[in-house]
Amino acid sequence: MGFWSKLVILALAALAFFYVKVNFFDTPHAKVEKKLVVEEQVAEPVKKVEPTENKKQEEEKKVTKTYVTVYFLGMDKNDTGIFKKVKREVPQGQSKLKFALNQLMNGPSQYEKSVGVYSEIPKNVKILGIVESSNKIIIDVSGNIQTGGGADSIYSRMKQFIKTALANSPKKPIYLYIDGKQAEVLGGEGIMISQPLSENSLDG
């Protein structure tokens, strides 16, 4: 075999060695490194709450939530006026009666309005004070609760007020005061109101 033939064979052998090294030794290591990086990025630790703790928290929330009932107005399917009662969640530490009456004065929510719920109580009516003693509760309301709208409107708003007060108060007699004086006759329409308040206070 001549010199040039040997040189060609050596060159081919060198190329074959280089090819084997690159394709069967170097490349697998490169692929493994890249795969490890991807797995590290995906597997970031996420704090998980055990299902038992979730359930316990839900139970605690259920126990601590308190609701009041507020009475508004609406129409039934026959277009007859009816009372619509809604629920409001009471913030912790607040009086149920005071919160319920303030919610009544605030009126129905936007959603409630969208389904036909409304109130006859004027927007600027205020609860001036609530005094609870050992044997009774006095609720003092601003005088504009008895003005405007006519006899039907005054009757409806006072029924809203009475039903809301009775639904959310302790088992004590409730007396309505208007601008600091016990109410006997409502507005210029001369609607009589008997006290302490009851479902029949406006029915003579």
Secondary structure per residue as TSV (DSSP state, phi and psi in degrees):
chain	resnum	aa	ss	phi	psi
A	1	M	-	360.0	131.5
A	2	G	-	-77.7	169.3
A	3	F	H	-58.9	-45.4
A	4	W	H	-67.9	-33.7
A	5	S	H	-65.3	-42.6
A	6	K	H	-63.2	-38.6
A	7	L	H	-64.9	-40.7
A	8	V	H	-64.7	-42.5
A	9	I	H	-62.7	-43.0
A	10	L	H	-62.7	-40.5
A	11	A	H	-64.1	-42.2
A	12	L	H	-65.5	-38.3
A	13	A	H	-63.7	-41.5
A	14	A	H	-63.2	-42.7
A	15	L	H	-63.7	-40.1
A	16	A	H	-63.8	-43.5
A	17	F	H	-60.3	-44.6
A	18	F	H	-63.7	-40.5
A	19	Y	H	-63.5	-45.6
A	20	V	H	-63.2	-41.6
A	21	K	H	-62.7	-45.0
A	22	V	I	-68.8	-43.9
A	23	N	I	-86.3	-25.1
A	24	F	I	-113.0	-6.9
A	25	F	I	-122.5	-51.4
A	26	D	I	-73.1	-46.5
A	27	T	H	-62.1	-44.9
A	28	P	H	-56.0	-40.6
A	29	H	H	-62.8	-39.8
A	30	A	H	-63.2	-43.1
A	31	K	H	-64.9	-42.0
A	32	V	H	-62.6	-44.4
A	33	E	H	-58.0	-45.3
A	34	K	H	-63.5	-40.5
A	35	K	H	-63.4	-41.0
A	36	L	H	-61.7	-39.9
A	37	V	H	-61.5	-45.6
A	38	V	H	-62.4	-44.8
A	39	E	H	-61.9	-38.0
A	40	E	H	-63.8	-39.8
A	41	Q	H	-68.5	-37.1
A	42	V	H	-76.8	-35.1
A	43	A	T	-91.7	42.3
A	44	E	-	-67.4	137.7
A	45	P	-	-66.5	132.4
A	46	V	-	-121.5	127.1
A	47	K	-	-72.4	123.5
A	48	K	-	-112.8	139.4
A	49	V	-	-91.7	131.6
A	50	E	-	-61.1	144.4
A	51	P	H	-53.7	-35.1
A	52	T	H	-66.0	-37.0
A	53	E	H	-68.4	-40.2
A	54	N	H	-58.1	-46.6
A	55	K	H	-63.6	-40.2
A	56	K	H	-63.2	-43.4
A	57	Q	H	-62.7	-41.1
A	58	E	H	-63.3	-40.7
A	59	E	H	-64.7	-40.0
A	60	E	H	-63.8	-39.9
A	61	K	H	-62.9	-41.5
A	62	K	H	-62.9	-39.1
A	63	V	H	-68.7	-38.8
A	64	T	H	-83.9	-15.1
A	65	K	-	-77.0	134.1
A	66	T	-	-126.8	141.4
A	67	Y	E	-125.0	153.1
A	68	V	E	-118.1	160.9
A	69	T	E	-108.3	129.3
A	70	V	E	-120.7	136.1
A	71	Y	E	-103.3	121.2
A	72	F	E	-117.0	-164.5
A	73	L	E	-126.0	160.9
A	74	G	E	-170.9	-168.6
A	75	M	E	-123.5	145.2
A	76	D	-	-87.5	-173.0
A	77	K	T	-67.0	-16.0
A	78	N	T	-99.6	13.8
A	79	D	S	61.9	32.0
A	80	T	-	-98.2	134.2
A	81	G	E	-65.3	133.0
A	82	I	E	-139.7	165.5
A	83	F	E	-84.2	139.5
A	84	K	E	-117.1	116.4
A	85	K	E	-98.9	137.5
A	86	V	E	-126.9	159.2
A	87	K	E	-102.6	143.7
A	88	R	E	-132.5	134.8
A	89	E	E	-79.3	130.3
A	90	V	-	-87.2	125.3
A	91	P	-	-61.0	146.6
A	92	Q	T	-58.7	137.0
A	93	G	T	88.3	-5.3
A	94	Q	-	-95.0	149.8
A	95	S	-	-68.0	131.8
A	96	K	H	-61.5	-45.0
A	97	L	H	-64.5	-48.0
A	98	K	H	-62.7	-44.5
A	99	F	H	-63.0	-43.9
A	100	A	H	-62.1	-43.6
A	101	L	H	-68.2	-37.9
A	102	N	H	-65.4	-37.7
A	103	Q	H	-65.5	-36.0
A	104	L	H	-62.3	-43.6
A	105	M	H	-66.5	-31.8
A	106	N	H	-70.9	-22.8
A	107	G	-	86.3	176.9
A	108	P	-	-68.5	156.9
A	109	S	-	-73.4	170.9
A	110	Q	H	-60.8	-41.4
A	111	Y	H	-63.6	-45.4
A	112	E	H	-60.3	-39.9
A	113	K	H	-62.0	-37.9
A	114	S	H	-66.5	-20.4
A	115	V	T	-106.6	19.3
A	116	G	T	93.1	9.9
A	117	V	-	-84.5	136.5
A	118	Y	B	-146.7	175.2
A	119	S	-	-135.1	145.8
A	120	E	-	-92.9	-4.0
A	121	I	S	-78.9	124.1
A	122	P	-	-57.7	148.1
A	123	K	T	-64.2	-27.9
A	124	N	T	-93.0	11.2
A	125	V	-	-72.6	137.3
A	126	K	-	-124.7	147.7
A	127	I	E	-85.5	112.4
A	128	L	E	-81.1	-25.9
A	129	G	E	177.1	153.5
A	130	I	E	-130.5	119.7
A	131	V	E	-117.8	122.5
A	132	E	E	-114.0	125.2
A	133	S	-	-113.0	-171.5
A	134	S	S	-68.5	-23.9
A	135	N	S	-126.3	2.7
A	136	K	-	-164.8	167.8
A	137	I	E	-127.6	131.6
A	138	I	E	-111.4	126.4
A	139	I	E	-113.6	118.5
A	140	D	E	-102.6	125.0
A	141	V	E	-122.7	149.2
A	142	S	-	-66.2	150.0
A	143	G	G	-62.5	-21.5
A	144	N	G	-72.8	0.6
A	145	I	G	-69.8	-20.1
A	146	Q	G	-110.4	18.6
A	147	T	S	-121.3	146.8
A	148	G	S	80.5	142.2
A	149	G	S	98.1	-13.8
A	150	G	H	86.3	176.0
A	151	A	H	-62.3	-43.1
A	152	D	H	-63.1	-41.6
A	153	S	H	-66.1	-43.7
A	154	I	H	-64.4	-42.2
A	155	Y	H	-59.8	-47.2
A	156	S	H	-63.8	-43.6
A	157	R	H	-67.4	-36.8
A	158	M	H	-70.1	-34.3
A	159	K	H	-65.1	-39.9
A	160	Q	H	-56.6	-48.2
A	161	F	H	-62.3	-49.1
A	162	I	H	-63.2	-46.3
A	163	K	H	-63.8	-39.0
A	164	T	H	-67.6	-42.7
A	165	A	H	-63.2	-46.5
A	166	L	H	-66.7	-32.9
A	167	A	H	-72.4	-19.6
A	168	N	T	-126.1	16.0
A	169	S	S	-109.6	158.8
A	170	P	-	-63.3	168.3
A	171	K	S	-78.0	67.7
A	172	K	S	-133.1	151.8
A	173	P	-	-60.7	139.5
A	174	I	E	-114.1	133.2
A	175	Y	E	-118.2	135.3
A	176	L	E	-96.0	125.8
A	177	Y	E	-113.4	144.0
A	178	I	E	-122.0	117.7
A	179	D	T	52.3	42.8
A	180	G	T	87.1	-0.5
A	181	K	E	-123.0	142.0
A	182	Q	E	-63.1	131.1
A	183	A	-	-76.8	134.6
A	184	E	S	-125.2	-42.5
A	185	V	E	-129.6	134.3
A	186	L	E	-101.6	122.8
A	187	G	T	61.0	-176.6
A	188	G	T	-72.5	-9.7
A	189	E	T	-81.0	-11.3
A	190	G	T	70.2	36.3
A	191	I	E	-78.4	119.0
A	192	M	E	-76.6	144.3
A	193	I	-	-132.2	123.4
A	194	S	-	-91.4	147.6
A	195	Q	S	-132.3	152.1
A	196	P	S	-63.2	163.4
A	197	L	-	-65.2	142.1
A	198	S	-	-149.6	174.5
A	199	E	T	-60.6	-22.5
A	200	N	T	-105.3	13.8
A	201	S	T	-61.0	-26.5
A	202	L	T	-101.4	4.6
A	203	D	-	-99.4	14.3
A	204	G	-	75.2	360.0
